[in-house]
Amino acid sequence: METLDAIKARHSTRNFNGKPVSDEQIVKILEAADAAPIGMGKNDTLQITVIKDPDLINEFRNAGDRDFSYGAPVLILVSTKDDEQFASLNIANASCVIENMLIEATDLDLQSIYLWGFWHFGLPKMPELQAKLNLPEGFSPMASAAIGYADDAPAAGGHTGIAHAII
Ligand SMILES: Cc1cc2nc3c(=O)[nH]c(=O)nc-3n(C[C@H](O)[C@H](O)[C@H](O)COP(=O)(O)O)c2cc1C
């Protein structure tokens, strides 16, 4: 796929059908993650966790009042090192990593969605579940990509767009 075509074809899916994603596909998505721009070269402040064990992913998706993962068979979580001074850099870095993964997933004909709410509002209230992520000391979940297949994938295009000014 041409780069711009992949960018425009990416859409959020909220009805994954559970069809598995192969390890080869996950490796390519991680390659895209590794190629993301990282502010101040702070790569060591980021940690990626691929959650694909069905029992574990079920524990996460059943933890809240609804399945935040929309049935995705793989969640690729980006965690960042706790540091008040660099909080906004952490958010920006994680977003670059996740967007790269979403675009690569699109190029692999997979569906995806960026997930932030559960990691920010839900999981911090569930320390026992968070411990199952085995994150390095001092790291907290920031956001994830959910990856998989859907029966009725959203049509490409039709993004709302953002105000542009060229001056
Ligand atoms: C930073 C960020 C956080 C998001 N968090 C969530 C989320 O927690 N749950 C959810 O259903 N969608 C989430 N989304 C997906 C957006 O709702 C979605 O991207 C937006 O509606 C535009 O639709 P599109 O992705 O199909 O272009 C998030 C997107 C971004 C960029």
The ligand as an SDF file (V2000), in Angstrom:
LIG
                    3D

 31 33  0  0  0  0  0  0  0  0999 V2000
   -5.2690    9.5410   21.9220 C   0  0  0  0  0  0  0  0  0  0  0  0
   -6.4500    8.6930   21.5360 C   0  0  0  0  0  0  0  0  0  0  0  0
   -7.1390    7.9830   22.4940 C   0  0  0  0  0  0  0  0  0  0  0  0
   -8.2090    7.1620   22.1480 C   0  0  0  0  0  0  0  0  0  0  0  0
   -8.8180    6.3960   23.1170 N   0  0  0  0  0  0  0  0  0  0  0  0
   -9.8700    5.6360   22.7940 C   0  0  0  0  0  0  0  0  0  0  0  0
  -10.4900    4.8090   23.7690 C   0  0  0  0  0  0  0  0  0  0  0  0
  -10.0560    4.7200   24.9100 O   0  0  0  0  0  0  0  0  0  0  0  0
  -11.5810    4.0870   23.3990 N   0  0  0  0  0  0  0  0  0  0  0  0
  -12.1010    4.1560   22.1280 C   0  0  0  0  0  0  0  0  0  0  0  0
  -13.1070    3.5040   21.8460 O   0  0  0  0  0  0  0  0  0  0  0  0
  -11.5020    4.9130   21.1600 N   0  0  0  0  0  0  0  0  0  0  0  0
  -10.4060    5.6420   21.4610 C   0  0  0  0  0  0  0  0  0  0  0  0
   -9.7670    6.3650   20.4840 N   0  0  0  0  0  0  0  0  0  0  0  0
  -10.2290    6.2870   19.0920 C   0  0  0  0  0  0  0  0  0  0  0  0
  -10.9220    7.5770   18.6430 C   0  0  0  0  0  0  0  0  0  0  0  0
  -12.1920    7.6680   19.2170 O   0  0  0  0  0  0  0  0  0  0  0  0
  -10.9940    7.5680   17.0850 C   0  0  0  0  0  0  0  0  0  0  0  0
   -9.6780    7.5760   16.5780 O   0  0  0  0  0  0  0  0  0  0  0  0
  -11.7370    8.7610   16.5380 C   0  0  0  0  0  0  0  0  0  0  0  0
  -13.1130    8.6440   16.8270 O   0  0  0  0  0  0  0  0  0  0  0  0
  -11.5740    8.9210   15.0120 C   0  0  0  0  0  0  0  0  0  0  0  0
  -12.0140    7.7770   14.3200 O   0  0  0  0  0  0  0  0  0  0  0  0
  -11.0360    6.9600   13.3720 P   0  0  0  0  0  0  0  0  0  0  0  0
   -9.9480    6.3820   14.2510 O   0  0  0  0  0  0  0  0  0  0  0  0
  -11.8900    5.8960   12.7680 O   0  0  0  0  0  0  0  0  0  0  0  0
  -10.4550    7.9000   12.3620 O   0  0  0  0  0  0  0  0  0  0  0  0
   -8.6560    7.1320   20.8060 C   0  0  0  0  0  0  0  0  0  0  0  0
   -7.9500    7.8420   19.8290 C   0  0  0  0  0  0  0  0  0  0  0  0
   -6.8570    8.5990   20.1880 C   0  0  0  0  0  0  0  0  0  0  0  0
   -6.0790    9.3190   19.1120 C   0  0  0  0  0  0  0  0  0  0  0  0
  1  2  1  0
  2  3  1  0
  2 30  2  0
  3  4  2  0
  4  5  1  0
  4 28  1  0
  5  6  2  0
  6  7  1  0
  6 13  1  0
  7  8  2  0
  7  9  1  0
  9 10  1  0
 10 11  2  0
 10 12  1  0
 12 13  2  0
 13 14  1  0
 14 15  1  0
 14 28  1  0
 15 16  1  0
 16 17  1  0
 16 18  1  0
 18 19  1  0
 18 20  1  0
 20 21  1  0
 20 22  1  0
 22 23  1  0
 23 24  1  0
 24 25  2  0
 24 26  1  0
 24 27  1  0
 28 29  2  0
 29 30  1  0
 30 31  1  0
M  END
$$$$
